[in-house]
Amino acid sequence: MKNWFSEGGSIRNIGGVLAQRKLTRSIISALRVAGKSYEWLHSETNTWIPMSEYDAGIGIFCKRIPLEKRQRKQYCGL
């Protein structure tokens, strides 16, 4: 029988992944509501993907979202 209490690190990692995906979706949602266009860095292909109508899987593959502040590009690394 497996002791789930000894698997605390694995459970925390799963929680972190889910939180990261939720944060990504929240950022994308806020950008859409504000009428801002965006692009995101695909984690597997390492290419920048422009905003599209269907970004349902973005939370799984998103590595970075560039944000501009006072004409200076910064990155929200996820």
Phi and psi restraints in degrees (range 20) as a CNS / XPLOR table:
assign (resid 1 and name C) (resid 2 and name N)
       (resid 2 and name CA) (resid 2 and name C) 1.0 -85.4 20.0 2
assign (resid 2 and name N) (resid 2 and name CA)
       (resid 2 and name C) (resid 3 and name N) 1.0 135.1 20.0 2
assign (resid 2 and name C) (resid 3 and name N)
       (resid 3 and name CA) (resid 3 and name C) 1.0 -91.6 20.0 2
assign (resid 3 and name N) (resid 3 and name CA)
       (resid 3 and name C) (resid 4 and name N) 1.0 107.0 20.0 2
assign (resid 3 and name C) (resid 4 and name N)
       (resid 4 and name CA) (resid 4 and name C) 1.0 -70.5 20.0 2
assign (resid 4 and name N) (resid 4 and name CA)
       (resid 4 and name C) (resid 5 and name N) 1.0 -21.4 20.0 2
assign (resid 4 and name C) (resid 5 and name N)
       (resid 5 and name CA) (resid 5 and name C) 1.0 -70.0 20.0 2
assign (resid 5 and name N) (resid 5 and name CA)
       (resid 5 and name C) (resid 6 and name N) 1.0 -27.9 20.0 2
assign (resid 5 and name C) (resid 6 and name N)
       (resid 6 and name CA) (resid 6 and name C) 1.0 -78.4 20.0 2
assign (resid 6 and name N) (resid 6 and name CA)
       (resid 6 and name C) (resid 7 and name N) 1.0 -8.7 20.0 2
assign (resid 6 and name C) (resid 7 and name N)
       (resid 7 and name CA) (resid 7 and name C) 1.0 -97.8 20.0 2
assign (resid 7 and name N) (resid 7 and name CA)
       (resid 7 and name C) (resid 8 and name N) 1.0 29.7 20.0 2
assign (resid 7 and name C) (resid 8 and name N)
       (resid 8 and name CA) (resid 8 and name C) 1.0 -57.8 20.0 2
assign (resid 8 and name N) (resid 8 and name CA)
       (resid 8 and name C) (resid 9 and name N) 1.0 -39.2 20.0 2
assign (resid 8 and name C) (resid 9 and name N)
       (resid 9 and name CA) (resid 9 and name C) 1.0 -62.5 20.0 2
assign (resid 9 and name N) (resid 9 and name CA)
       (resid 9 and name C) (resid 10 and name N) 1.0 -41.2 20.0 2
assign (resid 9 and name C) (resid 10 and name N)
       (resid 10 and name CA) (resid 10 and name C) 1.0 -65.2 20.0 2
assign (resid 10 and name N) (resid 10 and name CA)
       (resid 10 and name C) (resid 11 and name N) 1.0 -41.8 20.0 2
assign (resid 10 and name C) (resid 11 and name N)
       (resid 11 and name CA) (resid 11 and name C) 1.0 -65.2 20.0 2
assign (resid 11 and name N) (resid 11 and name CA)
       (resid 11 and name C) (resid 12 and name N) 1.0 -41.0 20.0 2
assign (resid 11 and name C) (resid 12 and name N)
       (resid 12 and name CA) (resid 12 and name C) 1.0 -64.8 20.0 2
assign (resid 12 and name N) (resid 12 and name CA)
       (resid 12 and name C) (resid 13 and name N) 1.0 -38.0 20.0 2
assign (resid 12 and name C) (resid 13 and name N)
       (resid 13 and name CA) (resid 13 and name C) 1.0 -64.2 20.0 2
assign (resid 13 and name N) (resid 13 and name CA)
       (resid 13 and name C) (resid 14 and name N) 1.0 -41.5 20.0 2
assign (resid 13 and name C) (resid 14 and name N)
       (resid 14 and name CA) (resid 14 and name C) 1.0 -63.3 20.0 2
assign (resid 14 and name N) (resid 14 and name CA)
       (resid 14 and name C) (resid 15 and name N) 1.0 -43.4 20.0 2
assign (resid 14 and name C) (resid 15 and name N)
       (resid 15 and name CA) (resid 15 and name C) 1.0 -61.8 20.0 2
assign (resid 15 and name N) (resid 15 and name CA)
       (resid 15 and name C) (resid 16 and name N) 1.0 -38.8 20.0 2
assign (resid 15 and name C) (resid 16 and name N)
       (resid 16 and name CA) (resid 16 and name C) 1.0 -65.8 20.0 2
assign (resid 16 and name N) (resid 16 and name CA)
       (resid 16 and name C) (resid 17 and name N) 1.0 -40.9 20.0 2
assign (resid 16 and name C) (resid 17 and name N)
       (resid 17 and name CA) (resid 17 and name C) 1.0 -63.7 20.0 2
assign (resid 17 and name N) (resid 17 and name CA)
       (resid 17 and name C) (resid 18 and name N) 1.0 -44.7 20.0 2
assign (resid 17 and name C) (resid 18 and name N)
       (resid 18 and name CA) (resid 18 and name C) 1.0 -64.8 20.0 2
assign (resid 18 and name N) (resid 18 and name CA)
       (resid 18 and name C) (resid 19 and name N) 1.0 -39.2 20.0 2
assign (resid 18 and name C) (resid 19 and name N)
       (resid 19 and name CA) (resid 19 and name C) 1.0 -65.9 20.0 2
assign (resid 19 and name N) (resid 19 and name CA)
       (resid 19 and name C) (resid 20 and name N) 1.0 -39.2 20.0 2
assign (resid 19 and name C) (resid 20 and name N)
       (resid 20 and name CA) (resid 20 and name C) 1.0 -62.7 20.0 2
assign (resid 20 and name N) (resid 20 and name CA)
       (resid 20 and name C) (resid 21 and name N) 1.0 -44.2 20.0 2
assign (resid 20 and name C) (resid 21 and name N)
       (resid 21 and name CA) (resid 21 and name C) 1.0 -63.5 20.0 2
assign (resid 21 and name N) (resid 21 and name CA)
       (resid 21 and name C) (resid 22 and name N) 1.0 -40.7 20.0 2
assign (resid 21 and name C) (resid 22 and name N)
       (resid 22 and name CA) (resid 22 and name C) 1.0 -65.8 20.0 2
assign (resid 22 and name N) (resid 22 and name CA)
       (resid 22 and name C) (resid 23 and name N) 1.0 -41.2 20.0 2
assign (resid 22 and name C) (resid 23 and name N)
       (resid 23 and name CA) (resid 23 and name C) 1.0 -62.7 20.0 2
assign (resid 23 and name N) (resid 23 and name CA)
       (resid 23 and name C) (resid 24 and name N) 1.0 -43.5 20.0 2
assign (resid 23 and name C) (resid 24 and name N)
       (resid 24 and name CA) (resid 24 and name C) 1.0 -59.2 20.0 2
assign (resid 24 and name N) (resid 24 and name CA)
       (resid 24 and name C) (resid 25 and name N) 1.0 -47.3 20.0 2
assign (resid 24 and name C) (resid 25 and name N)
       (resid 25 and name CA) (resid 25 and name C) 1.0 -62.8 20.0 2
assign (resid 25 and name N) (resid 25 and name CA)
       (resid 25 and name C) (resid 26 and name N) 1.0 -36.5 20.0 2
assign (resid 25 and name C) (resid 26 and name N)
       (resid 26 and name CA) (resid 26 and name C) 1.0 -66.8 20.0 2
assign (resid 26 and name N) (resid 26 and name CA)
       (resid 26 and name C) (resid 27 and name N) 1.0 -42.6 20.0 2
assign (resid 26 and name C) (resid 27 and name N)
       (resid 27 and name CA) (resid 27 and name C) 1.0 -63.4 20.0 2
assign (resid 27 and name N) (resid 27 and name CA)
       (resid 27 and name C) (resid 28 and name N) 1.0 -45.3 20.0 2
assign (resid 27 and name C) (resid 28 and name N)
       (resid 28 and name CA) (resid 28 and name C) 1.0 -61.7 20.0 2
assign (resid 28 and name N) (resid 28 and name CA)
       (resid 28 and name C) (resid 29 and name N) 1.0 -42.5 20.0 2
assign (resid 28 and name C) (resid 29 and name N)
       (resid 29 and name CA) (resid 29 and name C) 1.0 -61.8 20.0 2
assign (resid 29 and name N) (resid 29 and name CA)
       (resid 29 and name C) (resid 30 and name N) 1.0 -44.5 20.0 2
assign (resid 29 and name C) (resid 30 and name N)
       (resid 30 and name CA) (resid 30 and name C) 1.0 -64.3 20.0 2
assign (resid 30 and name N) (resid 30 and name CA)
       (resid 30 and name C) (resid 31 and name N) 1.0 -38.7 20.0 2
assign (resid 30 and name C) (resid 31 and name N)
       (resid 31 and name CA) (resid 31 and name C) 1.0 -65.4 20.0 2
assign (resid 31 and name N) (resid 31 and name CA)
       (resid 31 and name C) (resid 32 and name N) 1.0 -41.4 20.0 2
assign (resid 31 and name C) (resid 32 and name N)
       (resid 32 and name CA) (resid 32 and name C) 1.0 -64.1 20.0 2
assign (resid 32 and name N) (resid 32 and name CA)
       (resid 32 and name C) (resid 33 and name N) 1.0 -45.2 20.0 2
assign (resid 32 and name C) (resid 33 and name N)
       (resid 33 and name CA) (resid 33 and name C) 1.0 -61.9 20.0 2
assign (resid 33 and name N) (resid 33 and name CA)
       (resid 33 and name C) (resid 34 and name N) 1.0 -36.8 20.0 2
assign (resid 33 and name C) (resid 34 and name N)
       (resid 34 and name CA) (resid 34 and name C) 1.0 -77.6 20.0 2
assign (resid 34 and name N) (resid 34 and name CA)
       (resid 34 and name C) (resid 35 and name N) 1.0 -6.1 20.0 2
assign (resid 34 and name C) (resid 35 and name N)
       (resid 35 and name CA) (resid 35 and name C) 1.0 76.5 20.0 2
assign (resid 35 and name N) (resid 35 and name CA)
       (resid 35 and name C) (resid 36 and name N) 1.0 22.0 20.0 2
assign (resid 35 and name C) (resid 36 and name N)
       (resid 36 and name CA) (resid 36 and name C) 1.0 -94.1 20.0 2
assign (resid 36 and name N) (resid 36 and name CA)
       (resid 36 and name C) (resid 37 and name N) 1.0 139.3 20.0 2
assign (resid 36 and name C) (resid 37 and name N)
       (resid 37 and name CA) (resid 37 and name C) 1.0 -86.4 20.0 2
assign (resid 37 and name N) (resid 37 and name CA)
       (resid 37 and name C) (resid 38 and name N) 1.0 158.6 20.0 2
assign (resid 37 and name C) (resid 38 and name N)
       (resid 38 and name CA) (resid 38 and name C) 1.0 -150.0 20.0 2
assign (resid 38 and name N) (resid 38 and name CA)
       (resid 38 and name C) (resid 39 and name N) 1.0 167.2 20.0 2
assign (resid 38 and name C) (resid 39 and name N)
       (resid 39 and name CA) (resid 39 and name C) 1.0 -137.0 20.0 2
assign (resid 39 and name N) (resid 39 and name CA)
       (resid 39 and name C) (resid 40 and name N) 1.0 161.7 20.0 2
assign (resid 39 and name C) (resid 40 and name N)
       (resid 40 and name CA) (resid 40 and name C) 1.0 -141.9 20.0 2
assign (resid 40 and name N) (resid 40 and name CA)
       (resid 40 and name C) (resid 41 and name N) 1.0 151.5 20.0 2
assign (resid 40 and name C) (resid 41 and name N)
       (resid 41 and name CA) (resid 41 and name C) 1.0 -91.4 20.0 2
assign (resid 41 and name N) (resid 41 and name CA)
       (resid 41 and name C) (resid 42 and name N) 1.0 120.0 20.0 2
assign (resid 41 and name C) (resid 42 and name N)
       (resid 42 and name CA) (resid 42 and name C) 1.0 -74.5 20.0 2
assign (resid 42 and name N) (resid 42 and name CA)
       (resid 42 and name C) (resid 43 and name N) 1.0 127.9 20.0 2
assign (resid 42 and name C) (resid 43 and name N)
       (resid 43 and name CA) (resid 43 and name C) 1.0 -69.3 20.0 2
assign (resid 43 and name N) (resid 43 and name CA)
       (resid 43 and name C) (resid 44 and name N) 1.0 -29.2 20.0 2
assign (resid 43 and name C) (resid 44 and name N)
       (resid 44 and name CA) (resid 44 and name C) 1.0 -90.7 20.0 2
assign (resid 44 and name N) (resid 44 and name CA)
       (resid 44 and name C) (resid 45 and name N) 1.0 -41.3 20.0 2
assign (resid 44 and name C) (resid 45 and name N)
       (resid 45 and name CA) (resid 45 and name C) 1.0 -93.3 20.0 2
assign (resid 45 and name N) (resid 45 and name CA)
       (resid 45 and name C) (resid 46 and name N) 1.0 -13.3 20.0 2
assign (resid 45 and name C) (resid 46 and name N)
       (resid 46 and name CA) (resid 46 and name C) 1.0 58.2 20.0 2
assign (resid 46 and name N) (resid 46 and name CA)
       (resid 46 and name C) (resid 47 and name N) 1.0 36.2 20.0 2
assign (resid 46 and name C) (resid 47 and name N)
       (resid 47 and name CA) (resid 47 and name C) 1.0 -118.2 20.0 2
assign (resid 47 and name N) (resid 47 and name CA)
       (resid 47 and name C) (resid 48 and name N) 1.0 151.4 20.0 2
assign (resid 47 and name C) (resid 48 and name N)
       (resid 48 and name CA) (resid 48 and name C) 1.0 -83.8 20.0 2
assign (resid 48 and name N) (resid 48 and name CA)
       (resid 48 and name C) (resid 49 and name N) 1.0 128.1 20.0 2
assign (resid 48 and name C) (resid 49 and name N)
       (resid 49 and name CA) (resid 49 and name C) 1.0 -109.4 20.0 2
assign (resid 49 and name N) (resid 49 and name CA)
       (resid 49 and name C) (resid 50 and name N) 1.0 125.6 20.0 2
assign (resid 49 and name C) (resid 50 and name N)
       (resid 50 and name CA) (resid 50 and name C) 1.0 -74.2 20.0 2
assign (resid 50 and name N) (resid 50 and name CA)
       (resid 50 and name C) (resid 51 and name N) 1.0 161.6 20.0 2
assign (resid 50 and name C) (resid 51 and name N)
       (resid 51 and name CA) (resid 51 and name C) 1.0 -54.7 20.0 2
assign (resid 51 and name N) (resid 51 and name CA)
       (resid 51 and name C) (resid 52 and name N) 1.0 140.1 20.0 2
assign (resid 51 and name C) (resid 52 and name N)
       (resid 52 and name CA) (resid 52 and name C) 1.0 -139.6 20.0 2
assign (resid 52 and name N) (resid 52 and name CA)
       (resid 52 and name C) (resid 53 and name N) 1.0 170.5 20.0 2
assign (resid 52 and name C) (resid 53 and name N)
       (resid 53 and name CA) (resid 53 and name C) 1.0 -67.5 20.0 2
assign (resid 53 and name N) (resid 53 and name CA)
       (resid 53 and name C) (resid 54 and name N) 1.0 -34.7 20.0 2
assign (resid 53 and name C) (resid 54 and name N)
       (resid 54 and name CA) (resid 54 and name C) 1.0 -112.3 20.0 2
assign (resid 54 and name N) (resid 54 and name CA)
       (resid 54 and name C) (resid 55 and name N) 1.0 94.5 20.0 2
assign (resid 54 and name C) (resid 55 and name N)
       (resid 55 and name CA) (resid 55 and name C) 1.0 -117.3 20.0 2
assign (resid 55 and name N) (resid 55 and name CA)
       (resid 55 and name C) (resid 56 and name N) 1.0 39.4 20.0 2
assign (resid 55 and name C) (resid 56 and name N)
       (resid 56 and name CA) (resid 56 and name C) 1.0 -64.4 20.0 2
assign (resid 56 and name N) (resid 56 and name CA)
       (resid 56 and name C) (resid 57 and name N) 1.0 -35.9 20.0 2
assign (resid 56 and name C) (resid 57 and name N)
       (resid 57 and name CA) (resid 57 and name C) 1.0 -92.9 20.0 2
assign (resid 57 and name N) (resid 57 and name CA)
       (resid 57 and name C) (resid 58 and name N) 1.0 11.2 20.0 2
assign (resid 57 and name C) (resid 58 and name N)
       (resid 58 and name CA) (resid 58 and name C) 1.0 -61.9 20.0 2
assign (resid 58 and name N) (resid 58 and name CA)
       (resid 58 and name C) (resid 59 and name N) 1.0 -33.0 20.0 2
assign (resid 58 and name C) (resid 59 and name N)
       (resid 59 and name CA) (resid 59 and name C) 1.0 -64.4 20.0 2
assign (resid 59 and name N) (resid 59 and name CA)
       (resid 59 and name C) (resid 60 and name N) 1.0 -25.9 20.0 2
assign (resid 59 and name C) (resid 60 and name N)
       (resid 60 and name CA) (resid 60 and name C) 1.0 -79.5 20.0 2
assign (resid 60 and name N) (resid 60 and name CA)
       (resid 60 and name C) (resid 61 and name N) 1.0 -39.8 20.0 2
assign (resid 60 and name C) (resid 61 and name N)
       (resid 61 and name CA) (resid 61 and name C) 1.0 -108.5 20.0 2
assign (resid 61 and name N) (resid 61 and name CA)
       (resid 61 and name C) (resid 62 and name N) 1.0 -2.9 20.0 2
assign (resid 61 and name C) (resid 62 and name N)
       (resid 62 and name CA) (resid 62 and name C) 1.0 -74.1 20.0 2
assign (resid 62 and name N) (resid 62 and name CA)
       (resid 62 and name C) (resid 63 and name N) 1.0 128.3 20.0 2
assign (resid 62 and name C) (resid 63 and name N)
       (resid 63 and name CA) (resid 63 and name C) 1.0 -107.0 20.0 2
assign (resid 63 and name N) (resid 63 and name CA)
       (resid 63 and name C) (resid 64 and name N) 1.0 -39.5 20.0 2
assign (resid 63 and name C) (resid 64 and name N)
       (resid 64 and name CA) (resid 64 and name C) 1.0 -150.1 20.0 2
assign (resid 64 and name N) (resid 64 and name CA)
       (resid 64 and name C) (resid 65 and name N) 1.0 151.4 20.0 2
assign (resid 64 and name C) (resid 65 and name N)
       (resid 65 and name CA) (resid 65 and name C) 1.0 -128.7 20.0 2
assign (resid 65 and name N) (resid 65 and name CA)
       (resid 65 and name C) (resid 66 and name N) 1.0 119.8 20.0 2
assign (resid 65 and name C) (resid 66 and name N)
       (resid 66 and name CA) (resid 66 and name C) 1.0 -76.4 20.0 2
assign (resid 66 and name N) (resid 66 and name CA)
       (resid 66 and name C) (resid 67 and name N) 1.0 138.1 20.0 2
assign (resid 66 and name C) (resid 67 and name N)
       (resid 67 and name CA) (resid 67 and name C) 1.0 -124.3 20.0 2
assign (resid 67 and name N) (resid 67 and name CA)
       (resid 67 and name C) (resid 68 and name N) 1.0 136.6 20.0 2
assign (resid 67 and name C) (resid 68 and name N)
       (resid 68 and name CA) (resid 68 and name C) 1.0 -104.2 20.0 2
assign (resid 68 and name N) (resid 68 and name CA)
       (resid 68 and name C) (resid 69 and name N) 1.0 132.7 20.0 2
assign (resid 68 and name C) (resid 69 and name N)
       (resid 69 and name CA) (resid 69 and name C) 1.0 -134.3 20.0 2
assign (resid 69 and name N) (resid 69 and name CA)
       (resid 69 and name C) (resid 70 and name N) 1.0 116.6 20.0 2
assign (resid 69 and name C) (resid 70 and name N)
       (resid 70 and name CA) (resid 70 and name C) 1.0 53.2 20.0 2
assign (resid 70 and name N) (resid 70 and name CA)
       (resid 70 and name C) (resid 71 and name N) 1.0 48.4 20.0 2
assign (resid 70 and name C) (resid 71 and name N)
       (resid 71 and name CA) (resid 71 and name C) 1.0 59.8 20.0 2
assign (resid 71 and name N) (resid 71 and name CA)
       (resid 71 and name C) (resid 72 and name N) 1.0 23.8 20.0 2
assign (resid 71 and name C) (resid 72 and name N)
       (resid 72 and name CA) (resid 72 and name C) 1.0 -119.5 20.0 2
assign (resid 72 and name N) (resid 72 and name CA)
       (resid 72 and name C) (resid 73 and name N) 1.0 125.7 20.0 2
assign (resid 72 and name C) (resid 73 and name N)
       (resid 73 and name CA) (resid 73 and name C) 1.0 -83.0 20.0 2
assign (resid 73 and name N) (resid 73 and name CA)
       (resid 73 and name C) (resid 74 and name N) 1.0 127.0 20.0 2
assign (resid 73 and name C) (resid 74 and name N)
       (resid 74 and name CA) (resid 74 and name C) 1.0 -123.4 20.0 2
assign (resid 74 and name N) (resid 74 and name CA)
       (resid 74 and name C) (resid 75 and name N) 1.0 162.1 20.0 2
assign (resid 74 and name C) (resid 75 and name N)
       (resid 75 and name CA) (resid 75 and name C) 1.0 -121.4 20.0 2
assign (resid 75 and name N) (resid 75 and name CA)
       (resid 75 and name C) (resid 76 and name N) 1.0 135.5 20.0 2
assign (resid 75 and name C) (resid 76 and name N)
       (resid 76 and name CA) (resid 76 and name C) 1.0 -95.5 20.0 2
assign (resid 76 and name N) (resid 76 and name CA)
       (resid 76 and name C) (resid 77 and name N) 1.0 97.9 20.0 2
assign (resid 76 and name C) (resid 77 and name N)
       (resid 77 and name CA) (resid 77 and name C) 1.0 -83.2 20.0 2
assign (resid 77 and name N) (resid 77 and name CA)
       (resid 77 and name C) (resid 78 and name N) 1.0 128.0 20.0 2
